[in-house]
Amino acid sequence: MKIKNNNAMDNLITYQELRVKAIKDGVQDNKVTIGVWAKLNKYYQIRKKVDNKVQIFYFKY
């Protein structure tokens, strides 16, 4: 997976990285509760196409 390095891309984290943060914070391990936790903690979800696959990334605003 190749991603260009620019300022906006440096702050992106994947769902797996966000999941680890949420579980450490005491959130149940499922997509819905992790998504709600992310919104409450000011993470914004974006979809980017990387290697012809759409992947979900998050960044904190």
Secondary structure, DSSP 8 states (H G I E B T S, - for coil): ------HHHHT-EEHHHHHHHHHHTT--SSHHHHHHHHHHTTEEEEEEEETTEEEEEEEE-
